[in-house]
Amino acid sequence: MRDDYPICLVSLGCEKNTCDSEKMLRILSDRGYRLTDSPEEAKAAIVNTCCFIQSATEESLETIFELAELKKKNLEYLVCAGCMAERYREEIQQEIPEVDAFLGTAALSSVADILDTLRTGITLNAKDSGNNKHEAIAIFRDKSGLSMDLVHVSRVASQKPYTAYLKIADGCDKRCTYCAIPLFKGAFQSVPMEELLREAGELADMGAKELVLVAQETSGYGRDLYGEKRLHILLRKLSEIEGIRWIRLMYCYPEELYPELIREMAENPKVLHYLDMPLQHTESRILKRMGRRITKEDVYRTVHELREKMPDMTIRTTLITGFPGETEEEHKALLSAITELKFDHLGVFVYSQEEGTAAASFPDQIAEEVKEARRDEIMLLQQEIALENKKRLIGSEEEILIEGYLPDEGVYVGRTRRDAPDVDGMVFLNCSRELMSGSLVRGVVTDASCYDLKADFMEGQNESTE
């Protein structure tokens, strides 16, 4: 349909959703639809939803209801896509009549088809419901083809072009007792390496200097396709792409780390000494109840090995506090472990009782106020550790990826290799020269707070660093 029909796509949740959303935008653009960031301008809106935890589900629902209000004005069609549509496919079709179509996680490539169908007025499963309304269109497919649904599709850069996420796998085999992801994502599926190299090359051509590798469990890449883990090989091949300067790893489970991967990280200059490693807890009894395949001893051993092989290693982790049955003694032990291990970045989720998970039915649920108090205690401790870690950087030279300029402050803002986009800290750089967003420059750290750094531009740099 080659006419001026504006579409707005709202992407919620994680950066894995962002990757899918950018491919959906490409499909829509190639079909002739005009893309807009303004829901008030759009004639159709698509929400790529998230339902990782209850708060994410609530955000998805709130977004849909807000957009549904625009159907009284400019909006003709509203599409609910992705994780929430898949997980609650029966309930939401009954309970949200404002939505005209639903797309499951393995059917996102049909986004343009579903809009074409809506606009023709002939629905795929339309029938009179007795109130002069047609049933919404719904497309759900076998999740065994999940990672392949969009694998051949190129992307539209919807965010900063110099930093790009690369989704290397989808789904999960872990079956942790607190997590609902396998219910709507299915089994772990790696994207073929040749497709990832093609996509990464396209992203580099679009200006990407930093590749951030994401998946439900990144470090298991390749085991389903090749019979062995091949993340280290993927890293080596990605580093050969011209224009790529930084490669960052997120969501690496400690039990999936292996010698070849650690060696590649240590020796490949483009692979950052940065690792996002979700632990969820440190105490063996809680880890076992969570269905995690590690013990406290494994946690300590892994952290020490990474820092031994890469002394400048930055480690980010996430924890769950208030898991069913967590005692006060185990909470205190977790605090002690945090004090000893001194993670550079740490995030905490209050345990969410997710429908359909094993832990949701555990009898020893913990009161919300206790969970929140424990979270606050962890975060206060982590702020002290983060400040201590940051202050050690004062006087050091750091490579900085410039992300913009703050005219009111008269400084540039960027990130070091030690900070992942959107979740970690920033650097505020004093520089009298004009710098372009996306340039890589060097600065000397002059001050530090819990999360952010101040730095001065190092004069006399070679122009090639930009």
Salt bridges, closest charged atoms under 4 A:
ASP3 OD2 - ARG119 NH2 2.86
ASP4 OD1 - ARG34 NE 2.40
ASP20 OD1 - LYS167 NZ 2.82
GLU22 OE1 - ARG155 NH2 2.83
ASP30 OD1 - ARG26 NH1 3.93
GLU41 OE2 - ARG34 NH1 2.70
GLU69 OE1 - LYS72 NZ 3.01
GLU86 OE2 - ARG89 NH2 2.37
GLU86 OE2 - LYS143 NZ 3.82
ASP100 OD2 - LYS71 NZ 2.75
ASP113 OD1 - ARG31 NH2 2.91
ASP116 OD2 - ARG31 NH1 2.49
GLU135 OE2 - LYS127 NZ 3.82
ASP149 OD1 - ARG141 NH1 3.74
ASP170 OD2 - LYS167 NZ 2.78
ASP170 OD1 - LYS185 NZ 3.48
ASP173 OD2 - ARG223 NH2 3.69
GLU195 OE2 - HIS152 ND1 2.83
GLU195 OE1 - ARG198 NE 3.00
GLU199 OE1 - LYS23 NZ 3.11
GLU199 OE2 - ARG155 NH1 2.71
GLU202 OE2 - ARG198 NH1 3.08
GLU210 OE2 - ARG248 NE 2.83
GLU210 OE1 - ARG415 NH2 2.56
GLU217 OE1 - LYS174 NZ 3.47
GLU217 OE2 - ARG223 NH2 2.91
GLU228 OE2 - ARG230 NE 3.01
GLU255 OE2 - LYS174 NZ 3.34
GLU255 OE1 - ARG292 NH2 3.70
GLU256 OE2 - LYS174 NZ 2.62
GLU256 OE2 - ARG223 NH1 3.20
GLU256 OE1 - LYS229 NZ 2.82
GLU264 OE1 - ARG236 NH2 3.16
GLU283 OE2 - LYS296 NZ 3.12
ASP298 OD1 - ARG301 NH2 2.37
GLU305 OE2 - LYS309 NZ 3.55
ASP312 OD1 - HIS273 ND1 2.62
GLU326 OE2 - HIS281 NE2 2.72
GLU326 OE1 - ARG374 NH1 2.81
GLU328 OE2 - LYS332 NZ 3.73
GLU328 OE1 - ARG374 NH2 3.30
GLU330 OE2 - ARG285 NE 2.70
ASP344 OD2 - ARG307 NH2 3.88
GLU354 OE1 - ARG87 NH1 3.08
ASP364 OD1 - ARG289 NH2 2.99
GLU368 OE2 - LYS371 NZ 2.68
ASP376 OD1 - ARG375 NE 3.18
GLU377 OE1 - HIS331 NE2 3.00
GLU377 OE2 - LYS332 NZ 3.14
GLU388 OE1 - LYS342 NZ 3.85
GLU388 OE2 - ARG392 NH2 2.76
GLU397 OE1 - ARG442 NE 4.00
GLU398 OE2 - ARG418 NH2 3.20
GLU399 OE2 - ARG245 NH2 3.40
GLU399 OE1 - ARG417 NH2 2.84
GLU403 OE1 - LYS160 NZ 3.52
GLU403 OE2 - ARG415 NE 3.03
ASP419 OD1 - HIS345 NE2 3.45
ASP419 OD1 - LYS390 NZ 3.29
ASP424 OD1 - ARG316 NH2 2.70
ASP424 OD1 - HIS345 ND1 3.52
GLU463 OE2 - ARG433 NH2 3.01
GLU466 OE2 - ARG433 NH2 2.48
